[in-house]
Amino acid sequence: MDYDLVVIGAGPTGLFAAYYAGFRGLSMAVVDSLPEPGGQVTAMYPEKMIYDVGGFPAIRGRDLVQGLVDQAAPWKPDYLLGRKAEKLESVDGGLELTLDGGDVLRAGAVLITAGIGEFTPRPLPAGDGWLGRGMVHFVPTLAAHAGQHVVVVGGGDSAFDWCLALQPVAASVTLVHRRAKFRAAESIVRQVRELGVRLVTDAEVARFVEAPDGSLTAVDVTVKGGADEQLRADAVVAALGFTADLGPIESWGLEIDHRAISVDSTMATARPRVYAAGDVAAYPGKVKLIATGFGEAATAVNNIAVALNPEAHLFPGHSSNVE
């Protein structure tokens, strides 16, 4: 399959890059190891409100992703989701990207918008074997937990975000944390307390209790210095954080700086026709925001357009001038 541009990463920056590539008349594919677009936003906080995207006083993560997908849709990007980019080779003035499974994409340029890279949730030992059948790390839709008794495990911002999001729809929400102090911001801890969510601290989930039909019915919790107890649970959200790495990208001959890719002012990397934008891109003074990624995506794509066609203009004109 041949493209002008292959975008690696379908988070907000990658999706905006797909739109902008279409605006510049480039054919493109978007590759992501996750099964649906949106990157970290979709996987980790689809229901969380985002307040620092220009033009939106507040927008839900899921709605931002859908808007970006809709924005790119007229340009018909090919989405190759649930696929990992494994090998990148320079061939005949272009690039060949090999995906898991052996498929090869040929492209004039590659734009890496991989965010923090491939992330793996930290496991909850007691939940071994329960993933997808009572335990989740992220909540794709709140409606799936309507009327359920939910136990959230963790003490960081994500755990408290899920408590806030689930409390209005669930039958009950209980948070279990192994320490007395939380990593989450005090403001969000206060909001959760004010909602009446029960916080069980200095405690750990020791066992998942299975109902006769194989579903989850409760969890056993051990409490340091207190009485152990059993909590009713139809679902457990294990929000224990995650580990992340760039995976095969680190072997592609790029300059890596603290798990990010060094770029110049055009968003070009150390390798010809390979660019990076968003959280994965590093340069002095970098601020990691979704809004920053949007600007970097436009900068990268405009420079890619010129690299592919030296007669093209770097500045394409304002989109408002296009009928």
Secondary structure, 3 states (H helix, E strand, C coil): CEEEEEEECCCHHHHHHHHHHHHCCCCEEEEECCCCCCHHHHHHCCCCEECCECCECCEEHHHHHHHHHHHHHHHCCEEEECCCEEEEEEECCEEEEEECCCCEEEEEEEEECCCCCEEEECCCHHHCCCECCCEECCCCCHHHHCCCEEEEECCCHHHHHHHHHHCCCCCEEEEECCCCCCCCCHHHHHHHHHCCCEEECCEEEEEEEECCCCCEEEEEEEECCCCCEEEECCEEEECCCEEEECHHHHHCCCCECCCCEECCCCCECCCCCEEECHHHEECCCCCCCHHHHHHHHHHHHHHHHHHHCCCCCCCCCCHHHCC
